[in-house]
């Protein structure tokens, strides 16, 4: 899952990026309203954590603008204001949830999981499966022939993209954009290496993921 964190306070921004990355999220960070607006215009995000008080464009204005443009992903507002009117203003602007600073990191994680569940429920996204392989996006759990697979966050993200596009060729670029931070420097074969790790964990079922030379990968049931 790829997140956009919009936070101008340096310590909080670094803490959120580090903590959420350790939890397995691919995290992009924007420090101003304009930077966030450009990031959301250019990239695809599953969820946005948005501070209200920002330089250049405030969070409420951004929230309204994004909803008007058609962005339907969950938006969690962060703010130091705790009045009822502040909460109402945030929700009226199009936010899905509202978290007051200071907050416990565990609460933030719980709210992100709840928003992800809500989005999956509203989009009717059940467990993904191809052949003997299943992925539960709510639990972030993968099973092969009923046995749970222990995957790294990158391996999980790659497999989730392949399952969501099962039977279709998925480019290395799409896999990179879905599992790695936007501004990180791509290594020439990092996607191939992680797909190799994933195949190794699939064992005798590794042929479910097939390389399409010059194009990328495809996940489909074995013939």
Beta strands, then each sheet from edge to edge (+ up, - down):
strand 1: 2-6
strand 2: 26-30
strand 3: 47-51
strand 4: 74-79
strand 5: 97-100
strand 6: 128-130
strand 7: 133-136
strand 8: 141-144
strand 9: 147-148
strand 10: 169-171
strand 11: 209-212
strand 12: 216-219
sheet 1: 2+ 1+ 3+ 4+ 5+
sheet 2: 6+ 7- 8+ 9-
sheet 3: 10+ 12- 11+
end
